[in-house]
Amino acid sequence: MAQTAAHSAYPSRLVRSQLEPTLPAFSGGCITNLLPYLLPRGRGMARLPVELGATKKRVLLVLDGVGWDQLQDRQSIVPTLHAMTGGPITTVAPSTTATALTSITTSLTPAEHGVVGYRMVVDGEVLNTLRWGSLETPDARRQIPPDVIQPYDPFHGQDVPLVSRADFRRSGFSAAHLRGAHLVGYRTTATLVHEVSRLLHEGEEFVYAYYDGIDKVSHEYGFGSVFDAEFAFVDRLVAEIIASVPSGTEVIVTADHGQVDCGNNVVHLHEDVDALVTGMSGEGRFRWLHCDPAAIDELESEAKHHHGHQAWVRTRQQILDENWFGPVMRHGVEDRLGDVALCPFEPISFFDPADSGPYELIGRHGSLTDAEMLVPLLRAEA
């Protein structure tokens, strides 16, 4: 669907051509360290930018797609979020929903839990981890069991109720990153608020909630007036949750990744690069290129020559050496990666004909710019 809304009155800053990618802060302020810090029986040691109180009740609200940069650019339309205390932390790499949500619920790095992207190679097929299917196998839950791909329990084995969209209950991705957790489904945002409040009033100490509106609007409309309207709506949603939960409850807000408005800047691989490529996986802002093993060095060289002015170019081994996915990789997970990655620092995405949907995405994420990697960690007490 084409964007028809007027330009945002709160324009987001441009992607800056960073000299180096923003890497996940695995040893400190990173989404992998949230649950050890927040759970009632957690033992988190990392330094995070919120001071917790002595309350026995807490809700963690994950707002899909709310980056720190985009939040700072819209302070005037998010009075509730702006009034909360806290600061930025990093997400994981790739800065994409499937990988990040799994890192939040398991407290593990992508290298450990194994959901290393939106589209990753499993048994010779490119698995879309959100749809849990491939071109060859649209529903791959039987052929590629989610509990084998991601074998770790969420929430440190604690029985945590989570409030999320009802239609996620039976998805393959839910089976992978939630693994049988107690999902309380909602179909409207009013129901989301009601269920969070009900669970806490009925005695639950910790509730996990997830809302995906910002991400969906960004993908379809970019950073226009519709995006700003959704941001303002999300601020009211947070205010409603704070008003509805028991007095003294701590409301913690975070996100899985930020966003970049790429407009229609879709880049096709240069013909010299494409000639070496045998396949692609990943996504537009973390595009994995696959090739013959003997051609990796040549592919890296050609990709840097033709696309190095737009993107960080790394071989798989370089990414492993730089610990993009974490310091220790579980056996077999490396096989899910490509050979050379293109990760833009400019507001573009790289084209893959097999990576398509009902409309061309405008707002995107996946790379390692500040706009995508920095997410909020905010606190308010009811």
Secondary structure, 3 states (H helix, E strand, C coil): CCCCCCECCCCCCCCCCCCCCCCCCCCCCEHHHHHHHHCCCCCCCCCCCCCCCCCCCEEEEEECCCCHHHHHCCHHHCHHHHHCEEEEEECCCCCCHHHHHHHHHHCCCHHHHCCCCCEEEECCEEEECCCCECCCCCCCCCCCCHHHHCCCCCHHHCCCCEEEEHHHCCCHHHHHHCCCCCEEEECCHHHHHHHHHHHHHCCCCEEEEEECHHHHHHHHHCCEHHHHHHHHHHHHHHHHHHHHCCCCCEEEEECCCCCEECCCCEECCCHHHHCCCCEEEEECCEEEEECCHHHHHHHHHHHHHHHCCCEEEEEHHHHHHCCCCCCCCCCCHHHHCCCEEEEECCCCEECCCCCCCCCCCCEECCCCCHHHHEEEEEEEEC
